C-alpha cells in the first residue's frame, strides 16, 4: 500500500506507484497492526483507497508508457538518458532537461509527458 501511494522522491516510489497512479486516485488510509490477525503475520498491513479516474484516458500510448516506466526503473540509480538508451531515442530528444533526472524524481504527469514526446518524435 505504501509503495502504490508513494510520491516522487520517495525510496519506495517505483513502477507500481507510477502505473497505479496513472489510472487511479490513490490514498493511504491507515496501518493495521499484526496483532489483529490470527495467526499474526510478521508484517503490518496497510489499507488504501483506489478510485478509478472517471472518464479518463491517457493522452499517450498505454503500451509505450508501460515500456518507458519499466525501462526507466530497471536502472533506477541512473539518469533517464542512460536508463532509456535501449529505446534508441533521437539525439534531439535526449537533449531535453528531463533526461538529466533519475526515474524517482519524475512525477506521473512527467512520465506521461515524456511518453508523449517519445511518441511524437518517433513519427
Buried (B, 14 or more C-beta within 10 A) or exposed (E): BBBBBBEBEEEEBBBBBBBBBBBBEBEBEEEBEEEEEEEEEEEEEBEBEBEEEEEEEBEBBEEBBBBBBEBBBEBBEBBBBEBBEEBEBEEEBBEBEBBEBBBBBBBBEBBBBBBBBBBEEEE
